[in-house]
Amino acid sequence: MAPKDSHQEGIADYTKRGVALMRRLRASHFSRTRANVDKTQPVVYWEETRTAGEAFDVPLIILRTSPCRWFRAGGCVMCNYELLAIDEGVEREDILKQVDRAVDTLGPMSRFHYVFITSQGSFFDRHEVDYQTRMEIAARLRRAGVKAVSTESEAKYCIDVRPLLEFREQLGAPLSIGIGLEAADEFIRNVVVNKGLPLETFQKATAHLCQHHVGFYCYVSLGKPFLSVEEDISDAITAVNMCFDNGGFMAVLEMINIQPHTLTAHLYHRDRYVPPSLWTGIATLLRLPDNIRSRVSLKGTEADVEPVPLALPSGCPRCDTLLRNAIRQWNYERNVSVLRDVWGRCKCFEQWEKDQRASAVISISERVDYEWGRIEAELRLQNPF
């Protein structure tokens, strides 16, 4: 990784510029022609995981709510889950109808180890789901017989744990929270990814969650723009360790895919960024110690998610299916042999290894300056006034 003294200075100035740039990139999202959406219909899909020693398909219930407030402010450079949001907001009754529809669709909730339910950013942000609505959701899930619930939230909404504890009490079941950490390095997290998460906020939130026995896990990004393959992997490994060092019970490596109206999409359409190779995801898992690796999922590799990506992490045409199946099997079984069995089994692996060994000539901050300057110029050309 580039020397810390070359890119840690002036983070505040970088973040102001980065937020402004993201706001301009997001303008096309908010000016797009939107299809009519049923505000009473949630998005429901499934993800493979391993829970209680068993392979398990967890149901994900994504409620259509107001957009994530960080997204409105600019947001993370790769994220556009707000394609599922309702920009003008959703009435309480419609959110509750979404919950009822999800329960009806999934059948008896008692058959699942746990269910995942969230809003369009932070379930514990009252601007997405207000207190009364959240408590009624808990009551309905309790009546439906849920065994446990997982949701997600920005760390800053977990510092005051009282709303979380009240929700858990109303739920009458264990609660866990997914927190987007994304990167370990402060510059990478808050400039390259534009996460808006100071380390102090993360540490306060996780300390309070641990103190009150609320389980949490962290999302860690792979495929971060402007980084070399090795910088990306090294930072992700450090972030996974940060998650566990601060009390997390699980980590999720999220391989970046391409969503519209994002910085990564802007670069992708101009041949200056591609989603990470599947070899990068497997390499990151293989470099983790056994006791850590077994608690880490690798996600972002499947097309059957919402919103459907424009492009996914991949291998080459010869090995793509092989690697994708191995990752899926890993998420179910947590048997490292499924990863080792495919390691290096394609000619394209040699090129990936060359990319992984390649060192960047200039610092991360210089790369950011250069690419941001190009994007700013391109945006001016699109809208000169």
N, C-alpha and C positions, 0 to 999 in steps of 0.2 A: 504494500500500500504506500502511496505517496507520503513523504514526510509530513508529520502533523503541522510543523511550523509553516509549511507552504500553503496550506489551505484552511487553517482554522481562524485566521484573522478576519475581522470585519464581517462575521456571520450576520449580524443585524442588518448591515447595509445590503448584503446579498439577498436576505430574505425579503426585504422591502421591494427590491427589484424583481425578485422571483414571483412574488405575489402579484405584482402589477402585470408581469408578463402572462401569468396564468389567467388573470381576469380577462385579458385581451383574447387569449386563446379560447376561453369559455364563451365568449360573446356569440359564437356560432351555435353553441348549444341552446342558449336561451332565445335565439331568434329563429330556430328551426321550425318547420311545419310539423306539428305534433298530431299523431293519430288520436282518435277518441279512445279513452281508456275507461274501463269500468272501475270506478273508485271503490266498489265493494268486493272486488276480486283480487286476492293476493297472488303473488308469484310463489309457486311451490315446486321444488325439485329436490333431488337427492344427491348426496355425496358419500363416497365410500370412506370408511374409517375402521378403527378397531377399538372396541370398548368392552371393558370387563372381560378381557381375554377372548373376545369373539369378533369375527368379521361382522360389520354392521353398516347398513345403509341408513344414514341419519336423514330424516326429513328436514328440509330447510324451508321455513315460512318467511318470505320477505314481504313485509307490509308496505303498501304504497302510502307514503306519508309526504310531508314537506321535504324538500331536499336537505341534505347535510349542510349545516351553516358554514363549515370550512370550505365545502365545494363552492358555495356562493361567493365566498371571499377569494377564491382562486383554486385552492385545493391541491391535492396530491397530483403529481405530474402524469400518472398512469391511470387514474381512477375516473370512471364515469358510470358508477352504479346508479347515478341520478337519472339515467334514462328510464328507470322504473319509478321515479318519484312523480309527484303531482306538484308542479311549480306553484300553483295558487293555493295549495294546502288541501287538507282532507278533513271533513267533519268527524267528530268523535263517533257518531253513529255508524259512519261508513267504515271506520277502522275496526270497530267491533264486529261489523258484518263480515269483514275480511277474516277475522279470527274464527268466527262461526263457520265460515265456508271452508277454511283450512281444516278445522276439526272434523267437519262432515266428510271432507274429501279423504282424509287420512284414516278415518275409522277410529277404533278404540285407541286412545293415546297410551293406555297401559301396556300396549304391546311393544313400545319402543323403550330402549335404555334411556334415551333422552330425546328431546326435540329442540331444534334451533329456531328461534323466532327473533326477528330484528326489524328495525325501521330502515330508513335510507341513509343512515350514518351512525348515529348514536342513540340507542334505545333509551338512554337515561338523560337525553337532552329534552327538556320540556317543550321546546319548540317543534320537535318532531312527534313526540308522544307525551301529552300532558299527564300530570300526576293522576287525576281521576281515571283517565282512560287506561293508563298503565295498571292501576290497581284493579280495574274491572277485567283487563286481560288476564291478570294473575288469577282472579276468581274463576273466570271461565275455563282456564286451563286446569285449575284444580278440580273443578267439577267434571272435566273431561278425563281425569285420572292420570295426568302426566306424572312420570317417575322423577324426572329432572328436566331442567330447562337451561339452555345456553343462549346467550345473546351477545351483542358486541357494543362497544362504546369507546369513544375517545377517552384517553386516560384522565383528562381534566374533569370529566363528569363522574369519575370514581373517587375523587379525593374526599368529597362529602359522601360517606357511605350510607347515610340514613335512608335515602330513597331506595337504595339497593336492598337494604335490610328489610324495609317495609314491604317491598315487592316480594322478597323471599318468604316473609312471614305469611303474606296473603296467599302466596303460591302453595305453601305447605310442602315444599320439595327443595332439593338442592339447586343452587343457582351458580352458574359459571359465566365469566365475562371474557370475550375475546378483545384484546387491545392491539391496535396497530402500532407496533414499534418500528417496523420496516428496516431500520438500519441502526448499527451500533455507533458509528462515527457521527458526531454532532453535525459536521458540515454536510456529510452525505445525507443524513436524515432530514435536515431542515433546509438545505439548499438544493441538492441534487433531486431529492424526492419532494421537497416542499411540504413536509409533514406538519410543521407547526407544533412540534412536541419537544420542549426542553427536557433534558435528562432529569432535572429536579422534579418536574411534574410527573414523569413516569415513576420515579422512585417514591414520591409521596403517595401516589395512587396505589401502587402495588403494596407498599407497607401497610396502608389502611385496609386493603382487601385481605391481606394475610392476617392482620390483627383481628379481623371480624370473620375469619374463616369463609371468605367468599373466594372460590377457586377462580383462577384466571389463566389464560394462555395468550401467546403473542403471535401476531402475523409478522413475518419477516420476508422482505422482498428479494427476489432474484431476477436479474436482468435490468438492474438499475442503469439508466442512461449515463453516458459520459465516462463510465468506468471500464477498465480492462476486465477480462474474465477473471483473472486472479484477484484483483481488488474486490470485485463483486462477491466472489466466493468467500474470501477471507472476512469481509465485513459481515456477511450473512452468518458465518460460523460464530463470530464474536457476538452478534445480536442474539442468536439462539442461546448461547451461554449466559448472556445478560438476563434473558427471560427466566432461566432456571435459577440463576444466582439470586434473583429478586423474588423467588417463591412461586414461579409459574409451574403448572403441572404438565404442560404440553406446549409445543410450538408448531406453527404451520408455516412451512416455506411456500410462499406464493410466487410462482413464476409469472412474470408480467406478460399479459396478452395485450392486444391492441384494441382499445375502445375509442370511438369517435370523440372529437372535441377535446383532445388531450395533447400534451406536449409530445408524448411518445408517438401518437398518431401523426402529428405534424411532421416529425422526423421520419417516420416510417414511409409516409407517402412521398418523401423526397430522397429515399434510399440512404438515409443517414442513421437509421436505427432498425434493428430486427429483434423480435422476441428472442430470449435466450435459447440456446441449444438444450435439448433434453439431457445431453451429457453433463451440462453444468449442474442441473438439479441432482443427478445421480452422484456426481463427484462430490457435491456438498454433503450429501447424506453419508457417503463412504468415508469422508474425513472426520466425521463426528465420532466420539467415543461410543462404545456399545450401549452404555447405560443412558446416554443422552439420545442417541439415534433412535432407539426404540420408542421414544416419546415424541417423535417428529414426523408429521405428515408432509407430503409433497403435493401441492395443488396447483391449479391454473393450467393444467395440461389437457382438459377436456372441453369439447365444444358444447356439451349439453348443460350449460349454465346460463344464467341470466345476469346482465344482457349478453347475448351471443357475441363472442369476440369477432373482430374483423380478421385477426390472425392470431395463431397460437404458437407457443414454444414447440419446437419440432426437432426431429432428426432429419436424416436424408430420406429419399423415397425408399431406399432399401431397408433401413432400420427403424423408421418412425413407428410402425406398428409394434415391433418387438420392444422398443424402449417404453412406449406408452403402456403396453400391457404389463411390463415389469414394474413400472411405477404404481399402476393400479393394484397389482398384487402385493407390492410393498405396503400400501396403505391398509390393505385388508389383513395381512399376515404378520408384518414387521419381522420378516425372516430375511436377513441380509444376503443370504445366498441367492435370492432372486435378482438382486442388483449385481452381485459379483459374477453371476452366470452370463450376464449380457455385456459386462464391462469390456470395452475395446473390440467388440465383435462386429466391426464394420469398417470399411476403408475410410469413411468420413471421420472416424475417431482420430486418425493421424492429423488431419487439419485442425480438429478441435484442440488437440494437444499443443499444436503450434500456436494457436490463438491463446491458449491458456498460459503458455510460457512467455508470450510477448509482453514486454514492458512498455509502459507509456513513456513517451519522450518528455512531455510537459506535465506539470502538476494538475491535479483535479480542478483547482480553482481556475487555472488558465484555460482548461478545456471548457469549463462552464462559461467563462467570459466569452470565449470564441463562439460557441454554439448559440448562446443567448443573443449575442450581437447579430448573428445571421438570422435568427428567428425574428428579432425585432425589426430588422430591415425588410424581411419578407412580409411581415404584417403591415408595415408602412406602405409597401407596394400594393397590397390588397386593398388598403383603405387609406389613400394618401391624405385625406382630409381629417 
